[in-house]
Amino acid sequence: MAPTNIIPQNDACHIDGPFTDRLQVDTFRSVAADAVKKANPGQLREPLGCAPLANALWGRIMKFAPKKHWMNRDRFVLTVEHASALQHSLLQLIGCSSGECDGISIEEMSFMKEAGQGELLPASCGVEVTKGPLGQTFANAVGMAIAEAHMAARFNKEGYKVFDYNVYCLCGDGCMMEGVASEAASLAGHLKLHKLIVFYDDNKITIDGTTDLAFSEDVGARFAAYGWNVLRIENGDVTSSKVFEQAVAEAKSQTEKPTLIVMKTTIGNGAGPGVEGTSKAHGGKFSNLEAIRNKWFNPTNLRKDGDAIDQQVADVVQEELDLISEKEVLPKFHVPSKVLDKFREIGAQGDRMADKWEEMLQQYYRTFRASDPDLVDDLEQRMSGKFLTDKWEAKVSEYLNKELKAINSNIKTLWNNIEAPNDDDSDSTQDLKRRKITPEQKPKYKAGRVYVAEVLKNIVALNPSVMGGSADVASSCGGHWPDIQGHFLPPSFGEKLAGANYAGRYIHFGVREHASLAILNGICASTPLIPYCTLFTVFYQYALPAIRMASISKFPILYIGTHDSIDVGEDGPTHQPVEVLPQLRAMPNLLVIRPANVEECVGAFQVFATQYTEKQNVSSYNDPKRLVRRPVFVMTSRGELGLPYKGNTSIKGQDGLWKGAYVLHDCADEITSPGKGNRTGTSHLVLPDIVLIGSGQDVALVMKAKEILLKWSQTFNERLKDGFSGFPHVNTPVPALLKVRIVSMPCWELFDEQDQEYQDTVLCSNYRQVLRIYVEKAATKNTGHDKYAHMSVLMPSYGLSGKAADVEKKLEFTPEYIAAKVWASWMDRGRILPMAGDTADIGFSTWVSHLGRRAGAH
């Protein structure tokens, strides 16, 4: 096969002679080694072993623009462990550092504090994604290839290849052992993502020894079975870039399969005998770096063996030594001017290509604006940073109003005062009696998963930027509307399935939960698309590493988890995710929202969408300031989602959700009466005795429990009053009814971001005598509820198999059980709270004061 010049713009910078490849490769190795040694953390096995590939990719193959935001650049994804020192060194060489400079200094490299592990960099040019646990970024690369195929299918026109780039990925033995990479590779082969080219660093070494201790399969054969084009480079240690150029040219010669290029390399190549090619090269720094430097950058040593290429390298090194007035060896972090000039020019040429692409993009707008205005407007808006249209909010509001109209026609009022009001503004006694709702009068609620799916459908229909999928459970969780989205599948699939092509916006992930979410990270990182996924909540446990990486990387991805609690019922404890909600809440920079009704469902989507409708500064923040870009997890129910009674405050559910928690039903009826009370949503005049807190379906549960508590309170007070009937000369106090506030807390993270005054206003946490109780059947004990409540009613362990109602009764999550636990806690609390007269029990009046306290009087 003849050598192919993959990227013509790099030809002018190609210095004649193979010695230049040798000089460049050794320079990359040296600079990376110096950075790792100075930073202390980091490892050198891939920076040394894969330097020849890096030289070919950045010097001859890839197209990139160091100082431009070029959407059509090639993507390079590092998934192999501990190679970021090599990538950062190359980024410095091509001019990605801030400002112009004539050389590479220690100061320029000092930002590599985590040089070996792939740290998060703020929008760093050339770093597409943060490398997490092995295999994650392999799946990210698949997501980038999916994004390229979709964007090209939607926007490219004859003569205008707006999106036409390749995704290059470097992975190693560990990546190939990880299940997430296997899942992603299987899907990539099925989808025929031919723009994806993966280099496999097959060095046969892991931390514990050679790979054959645990890994002996033929990786190439496995990938061929996945539907990949498999190529092999038998000597990946060769410094000549032509070998890698030829392999890439062959990969690009076909358009049906992704390509795996298996490179046999020597781990730690160049580190010397006893280290390179062994597990010793796998970790840490090398103690012989000075000896290596003398071998690579000392003209005398280079000339010892008489090798012709080394002789030429020695001449260049001597010229550099003369230039910088050094005698024997090039100093640390020094890059020969010939190497630096070449790569800076490559970077400059890439910037010029980006400018040409921008000119083509503007011409595209002008050419097709009249004939295809919607398409042009879509692309223009997205390229300017606006991913959502202006129509979706009105559509979602229309949907909400329709749902509320159906609900509010039957929903009744829960009065705090058992007796009927007798003022002119109140409901009539006859209306009050109708609190006894007959079954046919009950408000008709849909399942939480249905509400969420219907809101998502409205957004998907009006926003072509929204793209997502499900791991084979869309029929249960929602999330796919073929008439709106089509199917993201190879065009050849169109013969058997209408709407199947790369322009489709629904990805059939198959049963590959982990890969699906890691793929979404790649989509989110690389193109103007809004990714989402729908799954059973419990199945997200398969993919927690991918959610974690999205949270670290501040990727605004939408996760929808249905079947959120023991309400799942017959599927049993294996499918009842009692511990998933606390796991997600423990993850920094992830908004976890568990809505209680359709209003809060709409609010959850509004919170998510704001990240795409408001321009945000995503690169500069300091903890604990509010993070402005983050994934959002909406967790909802399999069964009905709604409230048994109207709220009696002025706060709407979608507005209250923005605060994370709000008072839904307060302890004073006058708030709902026209012209009376405080209109801010809470009563500052009446302090509750008890604050009941819940999320999701549990808000309805605590509201029903409140009704029971009010009845019990009235009965208790009547009996207490009768108990004093034998003391005619005693002025017996009349205890008040128990005062109970209901707080809906759909999102801990948003509530924690509110100021202390608001938090105290909602929870009354600044009043010691107010008892706060959290009820949540979707969470287990000892998972953080104590920061909001004195006690919690939570799942003690895993759930049970059976009908949802039977399971809830067995596990004591019914209104009667909750009311009993709250009542008992309130009575116990009355015994321990300090009271006037506690210092001296002087008779009847003290005893009465205690009874009054337990009954609800202040």
N, C-alpha and C positions, 0 to 999 in steps of 0.2 A: 504493500500500500504506500502510495506516495505521500509525503508530508503535506498537510493541509494547513493553510494559514486561516485559522478559525476567525480571528478578529483582525481585519485588515488594518484598523487604525493603529495597531501595535507594531506593524512591520517597520515603520520608520525608526522605531526605538530599538530594534533588534540588532545588537552588536554582533558583527560577524565572528564566527568561531565558537566552538564548544566550550572554550575556556571561560567564556562569560557566564554560561550556566553554572559552571563549577564555582566561580567567584560569587555569584548571586546566592547560590544555595548555602555556601559556607557563611556568607554575610548574614543571611536570615537566621541560621543556626546560632551564630555568635551573639547577635543582638538579643535573641530570645533567651539564650543562656544567661547573658548579663542581667536581663530584666528579672528573670526568676531568682537569680542569686541575690539581687538587691532587694527585691520585694519579700524575699524569704519564703512565702508559700509558693507552690507551683511545682510542676514537674516538666521534664524535658524529653520524655520518650518520643512523643509525636512531633514536637518542634524539631527534633533532630531527624527522626525517621521519615517524616512526611514533607520535609523542606523541598525536595525535588518536585513533588506535585504542586506545592504552593507556588513555586517559581513559575511553573508552566501555566497554572490557572491565572494568576495575577499578572504575569508578564506577557502571556501570549493568547490566552483563551477567552477569559471573561471580559464582558463589557461593564463598566462601572463609571461613576462620576463622583469623585471624592467631595466636591464642593457644591453639588447640585442635588436637589430632591428629584431624582429621575425615576419615574414610575416604571420605565421600561428597562431598567438595569437588570443584569443577571443577578440572581440570588445565590449567595454562598452560605451554606448552613453547616455549622460545626457541631457534629454530634459525638465524635470520638472524645474520650476523656482527656483532659489536661493538655489541650493543644492551643488554648486561647493566646498564650504568649507568642506563638508563631503568627496567628492572625493579627494581633495588635501590632506586632513588628511590621507586618506588611502594610497595615493601614497607615502607619507612620510614614513609611516609604513613599506611598502614593499620594500623600498630602492630606490625609484626613485630620491631622492635628490642627489645633486652632492657630491661625496665623501662619505666615510664611517663615521658613527657616532654611538655612543652608546645610544643615546636617542633623543627625539624630543625637540628642543630648540625654543625659541621665534625667534631667527635669522632664523632658517629654515622655519618658517611659515610666515616670514615678507614679502615674495614675494606675498602674497595673498592680494594685494591692492584692488582687486575687488572681494572679496571672495564670494559675493552673486550672481553676475551676469554672471559668466562664461566668464572670460576675455580670450583674446588671449594669449597663452603661446608659446614661441619659441620652437617648436618641443618637447614639454614636454611629457615625457613618460607617457602613460596611458590616456592622454587627446586626444581623437581621433579627435574631432571637437570642434570648439568654439560654445557655445550655444548662439543663437541669440533670436529673438522673438519666442514666443511659437509656437510649431509645426514644426519649421525648422529642428531641429535635429531628430525629429521623421522621417521625410522624408529622412534625411541623413542616418539613420539606415537602411531604406529600400534600399537605394543605396548601402550600404555596403553588405547587404544580396544578392543583385543582383550581385555585384562584386564577392562575394564568389562563388555563383552558377556558374557564367561564368568561373572563373579561374579553378574551380574544373572540370568542363566539358571539358575544353580545355586541361588541363595538367595532371590531375590525371590518373594513370594507375594502373593496378592490383598490389597490394602490395606497392604502392607508393601514398599515399594520401597527396600530397604536399599541397593542400589547403583543409582544413577540420576544419573550425572553426565556432563558433556561434556568433551571434550578439545579445547582451543584451541591452535593452533600458529601462530607467526609465522615465515615463511621469506622468502627473497629470491631474486634472480636466480641467485646462486652455488649455492644449494641445488638449484634446479631443473636446473642443469647436472650435478649429481653423480649418478653411477649408483646409489648406494645409495638416494637419495630416489626415483628412478624405480622401482627394484625394490619398495620399500615401498609406493609409491602404487599400483602395479599390484595388489599383493596386497590392499591396503585396499579397492580398488574391487571386486575379486573377492569379498571377504568381506562386502561391503555394510555397512561400519562407519559407520552414520549418525550416531553420536555424535561423530565426528571432524570438526572444522571448522578448516580451514587458511586463514589469510590470507596471500596472496602479495603482498609489497611489490614491485610491478613499477615500479622507478624507472629502469630502462634504463641503469644506470651500473655499471661495474666499475672495478677499480684502473687498468687499462690504457686505459680510455676507455669509449665507449658499448658496450652489449651486442651491437649488431649486428656488431661486429667478429668475433664468434665464435658468436653465439647469435641466431637469427632465427626460430625456430619459434613457432607459436601454442601457448603452454603450456596455455591453456584448452581448446583442441581436443584436445590430447594427453590431458589429464586426463578429458575427456568420453569419449574412447575407452577409457580405463581403467575407466569406469563410475562416474565422479564426477558430482555435481551441481555445475555451474559457474555462479557468479554474478559480477557485475562491479560495481565501484564506480569510476566514471569519474574522480571527483575525491576522491582519498584524502587531500588536504591540508585539506579542510574540517574545522573544529574542532567542528562540531556532532556530538554523539554519536548523534543520531537516525539518521543515515545508516548507521552501523554496527549499531545496534539493529535496523533494518529488515532488513538483510542476514542477521543471525543468526536473526531470526524466520522468514525465508523458508527458511533452511537447516534449521531445526527442524520445518518444516511437513511434511516428508517423512521416511520411515523406511526408505528402501531404499538410500540412497547416502551416502558421505562427501561433504563439501562443500568446494570450493575457491572462495574469494572473492578475485578478482583486483582489487587496489587499485592504481590508477595514482597514484603519489606523486612528490614532488620530493625527491631526496636532499639532506639537510642543509637542509631547509626552514626559513627564518628566518635563515640565515647571511648573507644579503645577496647582491647581484649579484656575479658573478664566482666565487662559491663554490657556492651552492646550485644543484642541477641539473647539476653538472659532476663530473668525476673528482677535482677538488680537494677536494670534500666527502667523499670516500671515506676519507681517512686523517687520523689525527692530530687535534690540537687546532686551534681557530680563534683567530687573533690578534685578532679583533674582538669578543671576548666582552663587553667593557665597553660597546662601542657597542650591542650587541644588548640588554644589560641596560637601558641608557638608553632604548631603543626600547620595551621591554616593561613596564618598571616605573618609569618617570618620568611622573607625571601631566601635566606640561607637554607632553612629546613625544606622549603618547597623545592629547591633545586637538587637536593641530595640524591633522590632516586632516579633522576634523569627523565622522568615522565614529561612528554612534550606539552601536555595541557598544564601541568604544574609549573613548567618553565614560563609559560605565558602568564599564568596567574601571578607568579613571582615578579615578573616585570611590572605588572599593574600595581602590585602591592608596594614595590620599591618606589615607583613614581609617587604613590600616595604618601609614603614615609618622607620622601624628600619635600613634598608639599607642606606637610605639617611639622617638619623638623623633628621627626622621631627617628631613632637609630635602628632598632631591631624588629619590633613587632607593633602592629596597629593597636591602639589603646581600646579600652572597653567602650562599647556603644558607638564605636566609629564605623561609619558606612563609607566605603570608597566612593569618591565623587562620580565615577563612571556609573556605578550602580544607582546611586541616589538620583543622578540626572536622568537616567533612563526611566526609572519608575515615577519620578515626578512628571516627566513628559507624558508617560502613559496616562497618568491621572488627569493631566491637562487636556489630553486628547479626548478622554472620556467626558470631561466637562463640556467640550465643544460638541461632542455627539449629543449630549443632553440638550444643548441649545438648539441643535438642528431638529431634534425630536419635538421640542416645544414649538418650534416654527411649524412643523408638520401638524401638530395638534391644533394650532390656531387655524391653519388652512382647512383642516377637517371640519372644524366648527363652521367656517364660512361656506364650505362646499355643501354640507348636508343640512344646514339649518332650515332651509325652505322645504326640502323633501322629507326630512325626518326630524321635525322639531323636538318631539318628546325624547328621542334618543340623544340628540345633541344636548338638550337641556339637562338630562340625567347625568351625562358624562361631565359636562361643564360644572354642574353643582358639586359633584363628588370630588372633582379635581381641586375645587376651591375649598374643600373641607366640610361641605354640607351634604350629609349622607341621606337625610330624610326630607321628604317633600313637606309642603305646608298643609296638605290636605288631611293627613292622618288624624290629627287631633280633633278636628270637627267630626270626622267619621266615628271615632271612638266615643266622643261625647254623645253623639246621636245614639250609638249603641247603648251606652250607659243609661241615658234617659228612657229608652224603650224598656230596658230591663227593670228600672226602678218603678216605672209606671205599673208594670205587672205585679211587682212585689208590694208596693205601697197600697195597692187597692185592697189588700187583705190584712196587712200587718197591723197589729194593735199596740196600744200603749200600756206600758207597765208603770203604774203609779207607785210612788214611794209611800204615800199615805193610803192605807187600806180603805179608809172612809171616803165616800164620794165628796168631791169638792162642792161647796155650796155658793161659790161666787159666780157672778154673771159670765166670767170669761171661760169657765171650766166646761168640760163635757157634762152632759146630763147624766143623772143616775142610771138611766136606761142604757146609755152608751157605755158607762163604766161596767155594767153587768155583762156586757158583751165581751169582756176580757176572757170569759170562758169560751174559747174558740172551738167551734165544731170542726171536724176534720176537713170538710169541704171548704171552710173559710181560711184555713191555714195558708200563708203565703207559699207560693210555688217557687222553690229554688232549684237551680241546676247544680250539678256536681261542680266542685271547684275546678277540676280538670277541664270541664266544658267551658266555664267562664274564661279561663285563661286561654284556651285554644281559640275561642271566638274573638277575644281581643287581639290575639296574635294574628289571626286571619285578616282582620281589618287592616293591621299594619303591613302585613306581607302584600296584600292586594294593592296598596297604594305606594309601595316603596320597593322598586326593583333592586335596591342595594341589599335587601335582607335575604340571606342565604343560610340554610341550615339543614338539619336532618335528624334522624332518630335511629337508634340501634334496634330496628325491627319491632318497635312498639308504638309506631305512630298511630295505628288504628285504635289503640287504647288511650294513649296520652294526648293525641292530637298533634298537629304540627305539619301536616302535609295536605295540600289541596292541589291535586294534579292539574286542574283546569287553570289555576293561577300560576303555579310554579313550574309545572312540567316535571321532568326527571333529569338530574345530572347524570348522564350516561354517555358512553361513546356513541357517535352518530350512527354507527352500524346497528345499534340497538333499536333505532327508529323503525326498522322494518317490522319488529314484533310488538313495540309499545309506543303508542302515540305520545308525542311530546318529549321523547327521549333524545337528548343531544346535550352538548356542553353548555348550551345557553340555559339549561334547566337550573332551577334554584333550590331543588330538594335533593339531598345526597342520601342515597340508600346505603347507610353504613354497614348494614348487616349486624350480626351479633358481635360487634367489636367496640364495646363501650369505651375502653381505655383509649384506643386509637382515635375514636371519633372526636373526643374532646381535645386530644393533642393536635389533631388535624385542624380543628377550629382555631387553635392558637396560631397555627401557620397562616390560615386565611386572614385572621384579624391583623397579623403583623405585617402582611405584605401588600394588601390592596384595599381600596375603598369599598369594603363589604362589611355588613353587619352580621356576624354569625350567631346562630342559636342552636340549641339541642333540646329535645324532649325525651325524657326517660322516666321510668319508675324511680322514685327517690332512692330506693335501696341500691339500685344499679350504679348510681354515681360513686359508690364506694370502690367500684372497679377502676374509677378514673380520678380518684383524689389527687394523684401526683400532677395530672394535667391541670386540674382546677388550681392547685397550688402554684404552678408555674404561671398561669394566667393572672393570679393575684399578685405575684411578685412582679410580673411584667406590666401590670396595669392595663391589661387587655379588656376592654368593655364588651364582654361576651354575655349572652343571655342563656342561662340554664333554667329549664323548667322541669321541676321534679313533682310528679304526681304520686298518688297512693302514699300519703305522707305519714301515716300513723297506724295504730292498731285498728283503725277504721277499714283497713284493707280486708280484714276478716278472714275468710276461709283459706287464703294463701298461707296463713300461719306466720310464726315468728321469723321464718327465713325471709319473708317479704315485708315484714312490718318494721320500718326503719326507725326504731326507737332511739338509736344512738347517732344517727346521721346528722340531725339538726344540731346537736352540740358540737359535733366534729366540724361542721361547716362554720358555725359561729366562732370557733376557736381560730379560724384562719384569718390572719390580718388582710385588710384591703379587699374583703369580699363582702358584699351586701347580701344578707340572707333575709328574704321577705316571706313571711307566712301570712297571707291576707285572710281576713275574717269574713269578707263578703265581696260582692261584685265591685263595689266602690273601691275597696282597697286593691282589688285585682287591677283595676284601671290605673290606680295610683302607682302601683308597682311598675307598670309599663312606662308610665310618664317619668318616673325616676330614672329608669334605664335609658329612655330615649333622650333625656336631657343631655347625656354625654355626647350625643351625636348632633344636637341642635344648637348647643351653645359652644362658642369657641373657648377652649380652655388651654391654660398653660400646663401641659402634661409633664414637662421635664424638670420643673423646679418646685420642690416642696420640701418642707422640713417637718418631721414628726414633732409634736402630735397635731400639726395642722391638718385640716380636712383634705383627704386625698380626692382628686377630682376625676380620676379615671380608674375604673375598677369593674370587674365582672359582677353580675347580679344573678342571684339564685332565687327564683320564685318557687316556693314549695307549697303545694296545695293538695286538696283531698281527692280521694276516689269518690266519696259520697257527697251529699248535698252540702252546700256552703251558704249560710245565711243566718240571720238573727231572728229569734222568736218574737222580739218586740222592737219597736222604734227606739232609736237613740233619743235622749232628751237634752242633748246639747246642740249648739249651733255649728259644730265642726262636722264637715262632710268627711266621709271615709277616705276619699282620694286626697283630700287636703291634710288630714291627720296623719296619713302614711308618711308624708314628707318629714314629719317630726319624729317618726319612729314609734311614737306612742301618743295616745290622746285619750281624753275622757269621753267615753262613748255614752254611758248612762250614769248620771250623777245622782246624788242622794237627796236632791231637792226638786220637787215637781215644778216649782214656779219658774224654773229656767225655760220650760216649754210653753209657758203661758204668754200670750202677746202682751207686750208692754211691761212685763215683770222680769225681775232678776237680772243677772249679769249675762251679757250676750257674747262673751268671749269663749264660751264653751265649757266653763267650769263655774261653780258657785264659790265665791270667796266668803259668803256669809254663813254657809253651813259646812262644818267640818265633818267628814265621814268618820264612822267608827272603824269601818273595814274597807280596804281597797282590794278588790279582786282583779287580778291581772291574767290575761290570756292572749293567745294568738291563734289564728286559723279557726278551726271548728270549736276550739275550746272557749272562744269568746261567747258563742251561743250557749255553751255548757254553763259558764259562770253566770250568764244572765238568767238562765232558768234556775240556777241555784239561788240567785238573789231573790227571785220570786218566793221560793220556799222559805228562805230566811226571814223575809218580811212577814209571812204568815205565822211562822214559828214565834217571831218576836211579838206579834200581836197576842197570840195565845198565851205566851209566857207572861206578858204584862197583865193580861186579864186575870190569870191565876194568881199572880203576885198581889194584885189589888185585892182579890178576894181573901188572900191570906191575912190581910190586915183588918178584915171586917170585925174581928172581935176586940179591936182596940178603938172604941168610939171617941176617946179623948185625945188620940194621937193624930197630929197633922201629917197624914201619910202622903209622901211624894208620889206623883204619877210619872212613872218612867216613860221615856220617849221610845218610839220604835227604833229598831236598829237602823243605822244609816250606812248604806252600802254603796260604794262607787265602783263602777265597772270601767276598767281601762283596757283598751285594745293595744297590744304592743306587737305590731307586725315585724318590726325591724330593730333589733338591739343596736346595731351600728349607727343608724341614723339618730336614734334617741340619745346615744352616748355623745353625739356631736352637738347636741343642744346645750344651751347654757344651764347653769345650775338652777337658776330661777324657774325656768320652764320645767325642768325635771321635778323640782319640789312642788310646783303647782299641780302637776299631774299625779304624782305618787304620794304627796303629803309626807315626803321623807324627812321633812324638817319638824314633824310633829311626832314625838315619841309615843304618844298614846294611841296613834292610829295603827291598826294592825294591817299589814300588807301580806297577801297570800297569792302566790303564783300557781296557776293550774295549767298543765301542759301534758297531754298524753303522747306527744311526739318527741319527748325528751326524757332522758334518764336522770337519776338523782346525782347530786354533787357535780353539776355541770354549769355553775355560774349564776343560777337564779337568785342566790342569796344576796347579790348586790342590788337587787330590786325589792326583795321581799323578806319578811321575817321567817316565813316557812313556805314550802312548796309542796304541791301534790303532783308527783311525777311518776314515771314508770319505774318500778323497783328493779325490773329485769326485762327479759324479752317477753314478747306477747304470746298469744295463744291462737290456736286454729279454731275457727267456728264462725258463725254469723257475727257481723260487726256488733250488733246490739248485745248479743250474748257475751261476747268477749269484753265489751265495755262494762257490762254488769259484773262479770266475774272479777275484773281488775279494778272495780270500784270507780269507774269514770262515768257515773250517771249523776244527774242533778241532785238526787236524794243523797247519794254518798258524799258528794262534794259539799252539799249544804251541811251535812252532819259533821264533817271534818272541820269545816269553817266554824260552825257553832261551838264545837268542843274546844277549838283553839281560842275562840273569843272568850269563852267562860274561864278557861285556864288563865288567859292573859289578865282577866279581871282580878284574879286572885293575887297576881304578882306585881301589878302596877302600884306604885306608891300612891296612897290616897290620903286626903285630909283626915286625921283621926287615927292613922295607923300607929302612931307612937303610943297611943293609950286607948284601949278599947273600953270606953266608959259607958257602954250601954246600947240601948235600942237604936239610937240614931246612927251609930257607926255601922251596925249590921245592915240597916236599910240602905246606907250609902253604897255598900259593896254590892248589894243586889241591884241597885239602880245602875251601877257601872256595868254589870254584866248584861243588863237588859238593854243598854244602849244610851243611857243618859250621860252627859258630861258633867 
